[in-house]
Amino acid sequence: MSSRIRGGVLRRHRDFRLLWCGETAGNFGASVTTVAMPLIAVSTLHVGTFEIGLLTAASWIPWLVIGLPVGVWVDRLPRRPIMLTASAVSLLLFASVPVAAWCGLLGFGLLLTVALLAGSAAVFFQTAYRAYLPSVLHADDQPEGNAALHGSASAAQIAGQGSAGVIAQWAGAVNGMLTHAATFLVTLCCVSAIRHREPAATAASVRPRRALAEEVGEGLRLIARDPWFRTFAFFSAVSNLALVGYQSIRVVFLVRTVGLAPGTVGALIAAVSAGGVAGALVARRVAARVGTARATLVFELGLAVCALLIPLTVAGPGVLCFVAGGFCVALGVVAGNVIKASFQQRYCPPELLGRLTASTAFISYGTIPLGALLGGALGTAFGVRTAMWITTAGIPLAGVILLRSPIRWSRDLPTARPPGEAADTRVAPPTG
């Protein structure tokens, strides 16, 4: 593991800086795509609200299908080559969309297939990247590193989503996909240049390999038996159901219900994403002042109430409701994620971090395709504005889960598991 470097981990740690640059570039491209793909579906392919929700769901379904075995493979194999392969595959997939359009072959089926396969590549990259980071940074540097990564991700969302509408108007939504393809080339180059190599014991565990299902179960039992992991996983699952439910139809809401142009839509979504930058900046400061557990409640429950401003959005000055509500929600989500990421990296046994990441993602991301489908179905059945009311109301309601957990009575989240618990993950199967 790299030694701690004083004076700013981003400024002085070369390998982390490369990882940060590659991840930021990928987030920029992903942010362009979250606006560009629905715009392609709406303005080029003229599909309905449910199909747009299905498109969002397709990029997240792989977490349900392959997420758990990927966690085992990430714990068995070196993480960096996995990240490189996933980046190369993503580059080719997103470049295929404009190529297909130029050849007259672009249809909703192809767009859906690209979303599904690119989502599968993202499962490999994200699981490997989160398990790889603690081997690059010293434990004392990980909170700063997590804040830098989450802050840059939010900044990339601002730039990506803000420019997506402009790119769509200037070059067309289909050609905007070239931007995402190019960012994966940057990611590929940055990760390739990282000098750090994982120790042999991390890259390929010395313990005997068991059946895949047994190792998958080990990660799930880790969550089921630990109240902290269990709380965060359950909360994330319910929160993501509501968050993605509203996000999957927000472009339709802003374009068809509020009546805004694509460029304005991109600008508004970028303004909302600025809340994520603010969240990354204040997370460590607030946590140091009031405690990590209390800060989690402030960010994930207190600010989530502002989501109810979003359905009030109308043309003119009324768009400020969308900006204010979305800004506060983004601030709370990113700040909470910064705290949670540092907690997991310190609290989880290193040899189980890949499986913890995949198992947590299986539970929390597993509701994302359901949320996307729910948003589309509600919009089709009751109208888009009513669907926005239902989905945004679920965001603060998810925070009630935190009040019924040890977080409510704690000032800080624990930094280490009690002695003897690290190996207690293969006892009885989970009961609930």
Order of alpha helices (4+ residues) and beta strands (2+ residues): alpha-alpha-alpha-alpha-alpha-alpha-alpha-alpha-alpha-alpha-alpha-alpha-alpha-alpha-alpha-alpha-alpha-alpha
